[in-house]
Amino acid sequence: MTRQIAVRLPDELVEFIDGHVEHGDANSRATVVARALERQRRHEIAARDAEILARAGGDTDLDDLAEHAAHTPMDDLD
């Protein structure tokens, strides 16, 4: 389900949006705005998750594996 909303934007943002539509990067202004909002939503979720992980402290279960992988030359993977 979708809902239509009215939004006022500065001229330079509308020109930016219209540029994406004109160049075929998006089918409509709504697509450009929806993509930008979805990107912002994912950013905020990731920032929240990072904060939760930082407060929880490190999980050391995979530290040895990560240390080994960090010192394994990529050439040795053939």
SVG drawing of the C-alpha trace seen along z (x, -y; Angstrom):
<svg xmlns="http://www.w3.org/2000/svg" viewBox="-2 -27 53 50">
<polyline fill="none" stroke="black" stroke-width="0.4" points="0.0,0.0 1.2,-3.5 0.0,-6.9 0.3,-10.2 1.7,-13.1 2.5,-16.7 6.0,-17.9 7.6,-21.3 11.2,-21.2 13.8,-23.9 14.2,-24.5 17.7,-23.0 16.4,-19.7 13.6,-19.6 16.1,-20.2 18.4,-17.5 15.4,-15.0 14.3,-16.0 17.8,-15.5 17.7,-11.9 14.4,-11.4 15.5,-13.1 18.7,-11.0 16.7,-7.8 18.0,-7.0 14.5,-6.8 11.0,-6.6 9.5,-9.4 10.2,-12.0 8.4,-9.7 11.0,-7.0 13.9,-9.3 12.4,-10.5 11.4,-7.0 15.0,-5.7 16.5,-8.6 14.2,-8.0 14.8,-4.3 18.5,-4.9 18.2,-7.2 16.0,-4.7 18.7,-2.0 21.4,-4.4 19.5,-5.1 18.9,-1.4 22.6,-0.6 23.6,-3.4 21.2,-2.2 22.5,1.4 26.2,0.2 25.3,-1.7 23.7,1.4 26.8,3.5 29.1,0.9 27.2,0.8 27.1,4.6 30.8,4.9 32.8,7.2 31.9,10.7 35.2,12.6 33.9,15.9 35.4,15.1 38.4,13.1 40.9,15.9 39.5,16.6 39.5,12.9 43.2,12.6 44.2,15.6 42.3,14.2 43.9,10.8 47.4,12.3 46.7,14.8 48.1,13.6 45.5,13.6 48.0,15.4 47.8,18.5 44.1,19.0 44.7,20.6"/>
</svg>
